[in-house]
Amino acid sequence: MFDLPWDKQPEFVNEKGVKWWQDKETTDYAKRKKLDAVCWFVEEPNGRRTRILVSKKGEVLEENQSLEGMCCKIDVLKFLA
């Protein structure tokens, strides 16, 4: 059984009530690809869940609900760098 991020306390909640948990496995994948970014699991107040890839500078690089989609985007960003 997988540990789901929403079963734990979020790492932080912003002023809009959006909950954030770091996606360590996808962040590690980005690091292996030499991409300086962090991936987050996000849950909006309306219950919508997604992943957001954020650069170390705070720029949103990608938003995707699927793991495969996020990893493909990481590959594309590395290829374009």
CYANA upper distance limits for C-alpha pairs under 8 A (distance plus 0.5 A):
  3 ASP  CA      7 ASP  CA      7.87
  4 LEU  CA      8 LYS  CA      8.07
  5 PRO  CA      9 GLN  CA      8.46
  5 PRO  CA     10 PRO  CA      8.16
  5 PRO  CA     21 TRP  CA      6.95
  5 PRO  CA     41 PHE  CA      7.81
  6 TRP  CA     10 PRO  CA      7.75
 10 PRO  CA     19 LYS  CA      6.26
 10 PRO  CA     20 TRP  CA      5.95
 10 PRO  CA     21 TRP  CA      5.76
 11 GLU  CA     19 LYS  CA      8.11
 11 GLU  CA     20 TRP  CA      6.29
 11 GLU  CA     21 TRP  CA      5.74
 11 GLU  CA     22 GLN  CA      7.86
 12 PHE  CA     19 LYS  CA      6.58
 12 PHE  CA     20 TRP  CA      6.01
 12 PHE  CA     21 TRP  CA      7.78
 13 VAL  CA     17 GLY  CA      6.19
 13 VAL  CA     18 VAL  CA      5.93
 13 VAL  CA     19 LYS  CA      4.98
 13 VAL  CA     20 TRP  CA      6.67
 14 ASN  CA     18 VAL  CA      5.99
 14 ASN  CA     19 LYS  CA      7.29
 16 LYS  CA     45 PRO  CA      8.35
 17 GLY  CA     44 GLU  CA      7.43
 17 GLY  CA     45 PRO  CA      6.32
 18 VAL  CA     42 VAL  CA      7.31
 18 VAL  CA     43 GLU  CA      6.27
 18 VAL  CA     44 GLU  CA      5.15
 18 VAL  CA     45 PRO  CA      6.40
 19 LYS  CA     42 VAL  CA      6.13
 19 LYS  CA     43 GLU  CA      5.66
 19 LYS  CA     44 GLU  CA      7.02
 19 LYS  CA     45 PRO  CA      8.46
 20 TRP  CA     40 TRP  CA      6.82
 20 TRP  CA     41 PHE  CA      6.32
 20 TRP  CA     42 VAL  CA      5.29
 20 TRP  CA     43 GLU  CA      7.26
 21 TRP  CA     40 TRP  CA      6.04
 21 TRP  CA     41 PHE  CA      5.58
 21 TRP  CA     42 VAL  CA      7.03
 22 GLN  CA     27 THR  CA      8.44
 22 GLN  CA     38 VAL  CA      7.99
 22 GLN  CA     39 CYS  CA      6.67
 22 GLN  CA     40 TRP  CA      4.89
 22 GLN  CA     41 PHE  CA      6.53
 23 ASP  CA     27 THR  CA      6.59
 23 ASP  CA     38 VAL  CA      8.26
 23 ASP  CA     39 CYS  CA      5.85
 23 ASP  CA     40 TRP  CA      5.43
 23 ASP  CA     41 PHE  CA      6.33
 24 LYS  CA     28 ASP  CA      6.52
 24 LYS  CA     39 CYS  CA      7.80
 25 GLU  CA     29 TYR  CA      6.80
 26 THR  CA     30 ALA  CA      6.78
 26 THR  CA     38 VAL  CA      8.46
 26 THR  CA     39 CYS  CA      6.60
 26 THR  CA     67 LEU  CA      8.43
 26 THR  CA     71 CYS  CA      7.78
 27 THR  CA     31 LYS  CA      6.77
 27 THR  CA     37 ALA  CA      7.42
 27 THR  CA     38 VAL  CA      5.52
 27 THR  CA     39 CYS  CA      5.59
 28 ASP  CA     32 ARG  CA      6.68
 29 TYR  CA     33 LYS  CA      6.89
 29 TYR  CA     71 CYS  CA      8.20
 30 ALA  CA     34 LYS  CA      6.89
 30 ALA  CA     35 LEU  CA      5.66
 30 ALA  CA     36 ASP  CA      7.69
 30 ALA  CA     37 ALA  CA      7.14
 30 ALA  CA     38 VAL  CA      8.04
 30 ALA  CA     71 CYS  CA      8.44
 30 ALA  CA     74 ILE  CA      6.76
 31 LYS  CA     35 LEU  CA      5.82
 31 LYS  CA     36 ASP  CA      6.93
 31 LYS  CA     37 ALA  CA      7.84
 33 LYS  CA     74 ILE  CA      8.25
 33 LYS  CA     75 ASP  CA      7.90
 33 LYS  CA     78 LYS  CA      7.14
 34 LYS  CA     78 LYS  CA      7.92
 35 LEU  CA     74 ILE  CA      8.09
 35 LEU  CA     77 LEU  CA      8.39
 35 LEU  CA     78 LYS  CA      6.92
 36 ASP  CA     55 SER  CA      6.57
 36 ASP  CA     56 LYS  CA      6.60
 37 ALA  CA     53 LEU  CA      7.04
 37 ALA  CA     54 VAL  CA      5.92
 37 ALA  CA     55 SER  CA      4.64
 37 ALA  CA     56 LYS  CA      5.89
 38 VAL  CA     53 LEU  CA      6.22
 38 VAL  CA     54 VAL  CA      5.83
 38 VAL  CA     55 SER  CA      6.83
 38 VAL  CA     56 LYS  CA      7.57
 39 CYS  CA     51 ARG  CA      7.20
 39 CYS  CA     52 ILE  CA      6.11
 39 CYS  CA     53 LEU  CA      4.83
 39 CYS  CA     54 VAL  CA      6.71
 40 TRP  CA     51 ARG  CA      5.96
 40 TRP  CA     52 ILE  CA      5.71
 40 TRP  CA     53 LEU  CA      6.89
 40 TRP  CA     54 VAL  CA      8.32
 41 PHE  CA     49 ARG  CA      7.77
 41 PHE  CA     50 THR  CA      6.47
 41 PHE  CA     51 ARG  CA      5.14
 41 PHE  CA     52 ILE  CA      7.11
 42 VAL  CA     49 ARG  CA      6.11
 42 VAL  CA     50 THR  CA      5.90
 42 VAL  CA     51 ARG  CA      6.36
 42 VAL  CA     52 ILE  CA      7.56
 43 GLU  CA     47 GLY  CA      6.49
 43 GLU  CA     48 ARG  CA      6.18
 43 GLU  CA     49 ARG  CA      5.00
 43 GLU  CA     50 THR  CA      7.21
 44 GLU  CA     48 ARG  CA      5.81
 44 GLU  CA     49 ARG  CA      6.97
 49 ARG  CA     65 GLN  CA      7.49
 50 THR  CA     63 GLU  CA      7.49
 50 THR  CA     64 ASN  CA      6.45
 50 THR  CA     65 GLN  CA      4.83
 50 THR  CA     66 SER  CA      8.04
 51 ARG  CA     63 GLU  CA      6.16
 51 ARG  CA     64 ASN  CA      5.85
 51 ARG  CA     65 GLN  CA      6.10
 51 ARG  CA     66 SER  CA      8.01
 51 ARG  CA     70 MET  CA      8.04
 52 ILE  CA     60 VAL  CA      7.51
 52 ILE  CA     61 LEU  CA      8.10
 52 ILE  CA     62 GLU  CA      6.30
 52 ILE  CA     63 GLU  CA      4.96
 52 ILE  CA     64 ASN  CA      7.08
 53 LEU  CA     60 VAL  CA      6.48
 53 LEU  CA     61 LEU  CA      5.92
 53 LEU  CA     62 GLU  CA      5.61
 53 LEU  CA     63 GLU  CA      6.84
 53 LEU  CA     70 MET  CA      8.38
 54 VAL  CA     58 GLY  CA      6.27
 54 VAL  CA     59 GLU  CA      5.99
 54 VAL  CA     60 VAL  CA      5.00
 54 VAL  CA     61 LEU  CA      6.04
 54 VAL  CA     62 GLU  CA      7.82
 55 SER  CA     59 GLU  CA      5.66
 55 SER  CA     60 VAL  CA      6.93
 55 SER  CA     61 LEU  CA      7.07
 62 GLU  CA     70 MET  CA      7.89
 62 GLU  CA     73 LYS  CA      7.73
 63 GLU  CA     70 MET  CA      7.92
 64 ASN  CA     69 GLY  CA      6.67
 64 ASN  CA     70 MET  CA      6.20
 65 GLN  CA     69 GLY  CA      7.92
 65 GLN  CA     70 MET  CA      8.21
 66 SER  CA     70 MET  CA      6.81
 67 LEU  CA     71 CYS  CA      6.70
 68 GLU  CA     72 CYS  CA      6.61
 69 GLY  CA     73 LYS  CA      6.73
 70 MET  CA     74 ILE  CA      6.76
 71 CYS  CA     75 ASP  CA      6.79
 72 CYS  CA     76 VAL  CA      6.75
 73 LYS  CA     77 LEU  CA      6.56
 74 ILE  CA     78 LYS  CA      6.68
 75 ASP  CA     79 PHE  CA      6.63
 76 VAL  CA     80 LEU  CA      6.64
 77 LEU  CA     81 ALA  CA      6.69
